[in-house]
């Protein structure tokens, strides 16, 4: 992971922006992306390839992808809902396509009018399309397992259902699995059970986590996932966005709080917290009354705090000097 203990993917530029009323112009999105990449965030989900009439906020995603690709070292990813969206993402030049399906049968039918099996078949079509086009062979294809912790329609979701879907996605050629607590139902004990099962089936395929803080357990769930071996997490700068199924509740876990927690635990993210907070301030300057969330931006770092990334860099410099 390029000397990172934990890989962080920023999803605010997709998951956050699609949840708010303020339309971010392309220049504002790129300003945000450039600042956050400069802070050391290694991957940013810069948008989604959905019909503009359904989500005007994402109408410029192809343009954003092209500009973001000029940022050295940044992995540029985008969400896609189907094969057509994936084709557009491939053509736009993303580094990674993020496809999401619902593990809950009821949610899948309500959301995309497809069964879980049909949604998995769609993922297979995306993988097959890449295989048929060698020019896209370098592009990673990830799949998110949404509603893995519970569904607002059906309620509890069985771990066996998560495992069954995950096994099929890995067999089809997924380059990454992301287990998502879409509506903030998860708790730490549940996280340990689900991620142990998914890590076991995934083998060498990386497994990430996408948590919402709807009920205040987002970072607790991160800690539980860390405990069983997860090292990839989605987050949104300032917790931008909300959970559409829980009005008034916060949405994605806060990138800046996540970075602080991990660094305080001695886990290097490769992200400079001060520069990340500067990126947050810039992002907030474009908002028009939308709420943001977070604790570290208000309280600041505690006295004596040394980020693990900074400590690791210092150790590397000392070792280099000794070698000389």
C-alpha positions in Angstrom: 0.0 0.0 0.0 2.9 2.4 -0.7 4.0 2.4 3.0 0.4 3.0 4.2 -1.0 0.8 6.9 -4.5 1.8 5.8 -5.9 2.9 2.4 -8.6 5.6 2.5 -10.9 6.3 -0.4 -12.7 9.7 -0.4 -16.3 9.4 -1.5 -17.6 12.8 -0.6 -17.2 14.0 -4.2 -19.7 11.3 -5.1 -21.7 10.1 -2.2 -21.6 13.4 -0.4 -22.4 15.7 -3.4 -25.2 13.5 -4.6 -27.0 14.1 -1.3 -27.0 17.9 -1.2 -28.8 20.6 -3.0 -25.9 22.9 -3.9 -24.6 22.1 -7.4 -20.8 22.1 -7.3 -19.4 23.5 -10.6 -16.7 21.5 -12.2 -14.0 23.9 -11.1 -15.1 23.6 -7.4 -15.0 19.8 -7.6 -11.5 19.9 -9.1 -10.3 22.4 -6.5 -11.5 20.0 -3.7 -10.0 17.0 -5.4 -6.6 18.6 -5.9 -6.4 19.8 -2.3 -7.3 16.5 -0.9 -4.9 14.6 -3.2 -2.2 17.0 -2.1 -2.9 16.1 1.5 -2.1 12.5 0.6 -5.5 10.8 0.1 -4.6 8.0 -2.3 -8.0 7.4 -4.0 -11.0 9.6 -4.7 -14.3 8.5 -6.1 -14.8 11.6 -8.1 -18.3 11.0 -9.4 -20.8 8.5 -10.9 -21.8 7.6 -14.4 -25.6 7.9 -14.1 -28.0 9.6 -16.5 -27.7 13.4 -15.9 -31.5 13.8 -15.8 -31.5 11.6 -12.7 -28.6 13.2 -11.0 -27.6 16.6 -12.4 -24.8 16.9 -9.8 -22.9 14.2 -11.6 -23.4 15.4 -15.2 -19.7 16.5 -15.5 -18.2 13.2 -14.2 -16.3 12.4 -17.4 -14.8 15.9 -17.4 -13.8 15.6 -13.8 -12.2 12.2 -14.4 -10.1 13.6 -17.2 -8.8 16.5 -15.1 -8.3 14.4 -12.0 -6.2 12.0 -14.0 -3.6 14.7 -14.3 -2.9 14.5 -10.6 0.2 12.4 -10.0 -0.3 9.4 -7.8 -4.0 9.7 -7.4 -6.3 6.7 -8.1 -9.4 8.0 -9.8 -12.5 5.9 -9.3 -16.2 6.3 -10.1 -19.4 4.6 -9.3 -21.5 2.9 -11.9 -25.0 1.4 -11.7 -24.9 -0.9 -14.7 -23.0 -1.9 -17.9 -23.8 1.3 -19.7 -22.4 3.4 -16.9 -19.3 1.1 -16.8 -18.7 1.6 -20.5 -18.8 5.3 -20.0 -16.4 5.1 -17.1 -14.0 3.0 -19.1 -14.1 5.4 -22.0 -13.6 8.4 -19.6 -10.3 6.8 -18.4 -11.0 5.9 -14.7 -8.5 3.8 -12.8 -11.3 1.9 -11.0 -15.0 1.2 -11.6 -17.1 0.8 -8.4 -20.2 -1.2 -9.1 -22.7 -1.5 -6.2 -25.5 -4.1 -5.7 -27.8 -4.7 -2.8 -27.5 -7.9 -0.8 -31.1 -7.4 0.3 -33.5 -8.8 -2.2 -36.2 -6.3 -1.3 -33.9 -3.4 -1.6 -32.5 -4.6 -4.9 -36.0 -4.9 -6.4 -37.0 -1.5 -5.0 -33.8 0.3 -6.0 -33.0 -1.1 -9.4 -35.9 -3.4 -10.2 -33.7 -6.4 -10.4 -33.1 -9.4 -8.3 -29.8 -9.9 -6.6 -29.0 -12.6 -9.0 -29.7 -10.3 -12.0 -27.5 -7.6 -10.4 -24.7 -10.1 -10.0 -25.1 -11.1 -13.7 -24.8 -7.4 -14.6 -21.4 -7.3 -12.8 -20.4 -10.3 -14.8 -21.3 -8.4 -18.0 -19.0 -5.5 -16.9 -16.1 -7.9 -16.3 -16.7 -9.6 -19.6 -16.8 -6.2 -21.4 -13.4 -5.3 -20.0 -12.0 -8.7 -21.1 -13.3 -8.1 -24.6 -11.5 -4.7 -24.7 -7.8 -5.1 -24.0 -7.3 -1.3 -23.9 -9.2 -1.4 -20.6 -7.4 -4.3 -19.0 -5.6 -2.1 -16.5 -8.8 -0.7 -15.1 -9.8 -2.3 -11.8 -13.4 -3.4 -11.2 -14.7 -3.4 -7.6 -18.1 -4.3 -6.3 -19.9 -3.0 -3.3 -22.2 -5.2 -1.2 -24.8 -2.7 -0.1 -27.3 -3.2 2.7 -25.0 -5.9 4.1 -25.8 -4.9 7.7 -29.5 -4.4 7.3 -32.2 -3.0 5.1 -34.8 -0.4 5.6 -37.4 -2.5 3.8 -36.6 -6.0 4.9 -34.8 -5.4 8.2 -32.0 -7.8 9.1 -29.8 -9.3 6.4 -28.2 -12.7 7.0 -24.5 -13.0 6.9 -25.0 -16.0 4.7 -26.6 -13.8 2.1 -23.6 -11.4 2.2 -21.2 -14.4 1.8 -23.2 -15.9 -1.1 -23.1 -12.7 -3.0 -19.4 -12.1 -2.3 -18.5 -15.6 -3.4 -20.2 -15.1 -6.7 -18.5 -11.7 -7.3 -15.1 -13.0 -6.5 -15.7 -16.0 -8.9 -16.7 -13.5 -11.6 -13.4 -11.6 -11.2 -13.9 -8.8 -8.7 -10.7 -6.9 -8.0 -12.0 -5.6 -4.7 -15.1 -6.1 -2.5 -16.5 -3.2 -0.4 -19.0 -4.2 2.3 -21.4 -1.3 2.9 -23.5 -0.4 5.9 -25.7 1.6 3.6 -28.3 2.8 6.2 -26.2 2.8 9.3 -27.6 -0.3 10.9 -24.3 -1.9 11.8 -22.6 -2.4 15.2 -19.1 -3.5 16.1 -20.0 -7.1 17.0 -21.9 -7.5 13.7 -18.9 -6.0 11.9 -16.5 -8.5 13.3 -18.8 -11.4 12.2 -19.4 -10.1 8.7 -15.9 -9.1 7.9 -14.4 -12.3 9.2 -16.7 -14.2 6.8 -16.0 -11.9 3.8 -12.2 -11.8 4.4 -12.3 -15.6 4.5 -14.1 -15.9 1.1 -12.2 -13.1 -0.6 -8.7 -14.8 -0.4 -6.3 -12.4 -2.1 -9.0 -10.0 -3.2 -8.9 -6.8 -1.1 -11.8 -6.1 1.1 -12.9 -2.6 2.1 -15.6 -1.1 4.4 -18.1 1.7 3.7 -19.7 2.9 7.0 -22.4 5.5 7.7 -22.5 7.2 11.0 -26.3 7.4 11.1 -26.5 6.1 14.7 -23.1 7.3 16.0 -21.2 3.9 15.5 -19.3 4.7 12.4 -15.8 4.9 13.9 -16.5 2.1 16.4 -17.3 -0.1 13.4 -14.0 1.0 11.8 -12.2 -0.2 14.9 -14.1 -3.5 14.8 -13.2 -4.0 11.2 -9.6 -3.2 11.8 -9.5 -5.8 14.6 -10.3 -8.6 12.1 -8.0 -7.4 9.3 -9.8 -4.8 7.2 -7.4 -2.1 6.0 -9.4 -0.1 3.4 -12.1 2.4 4.3 -14.4 4.8 2.5 -15.1 8.2 4.1 -16.4 11.7 3.3 -14.6 14.9 4.0 -16.6 16.7 6.7 -19.1 13.9 6.7 -20.7 15.7 3.7 -24.0 14.2 2.7 -26.7 12.4 4.6 -28.5 9.1 4.7 -31.7 9.5 2.6 -33.4 6.8 4.7 -32.7 8.5 8.0 -33.7 12.2 7.7 -31.7 14.4 9.9 -29.0 11.8 10.5 -25.4 12.2 9.3 -24.2 10.1 6.5 -20.7 8.8 5.7 -18.0 8.7 8.4 -15.9 11.8 8.5 -12.6 11.5 6.6 -10.8 13.9 8.9 -11.9 12.1 12.0 -11.1 8.8 10.5 -7.5 9.9 9.6 -7.0 11.3 13.1 -8.2 8.1 14.8 -6.1 5.9 12.6 -3.0 8.0 13.0 -3.5 8.2 16.8 -3.7 4.4 16.9 -0.3 4.2 15.2 -1.6 3.3 11.8 -0.1 5.3 8.9 -2.6 6.6 6.3 -0.1 8.7 4.4 -2.5 11.6 4.9 -1.4 15.0 6.4 -4.2 15.9 8.8 -3.5 19.6 8.7 -3.6 19.8 4.9 -6.7 17.6 5.0 -8.4 20.1 7.2 -7.4 22.9 4.8 -9.1 20.9 2.0 -12.2 20.6 4.2 -12.3 24.4 4.7 -12.1 24.9 1.0 -14.9 22.3 0.4 -17.1 24.0 2.9 -16.5 27.4 1.3 -18.5 26.1 -1.7 -21.5 24.9 0.3 -24.8 26.8 0.6 -26.1 25.9 4.0 -25.5 22.1 4.0 -24.4 20.6 7.3 -21.0 19.1 7.8 -19.9 17.0 10.7 -16.8 16.1 12.7 -15.0 16.4 16.0 -11.3 17.0 15.2 -12.0 20.1 13.2 -13.6 21.6 16.4 -11.5 20.2 19.2 -8.2 20.0 17.4 -5.5 17.4 18.0 -4.6 16.7 21.7 -1.4 18.0 23.2 1.5 15.8 22.2 -0.2 14.1 19.3 2.2 12.8 16.7 0.7 11.3 13.6 1.9 7.8 12.7 2.6 8.9 9.1 4.9 11.7 10.4 6.6 9.4 12.8 7.2 6.8 10.1 8.7 9.4 7.8 11.0 10.5 10.6 12.1 7.0 11.2 12.8 6.5 7.5 14.8 9.6 7.3 16.8 8.6 10.3 17.5 5.1 8.9 18.5 6.7 5.6 20.9 9.0 7.3 22.4 6.1 9.3 22.9 4.1 6.1 24.9 7.0 4.6 
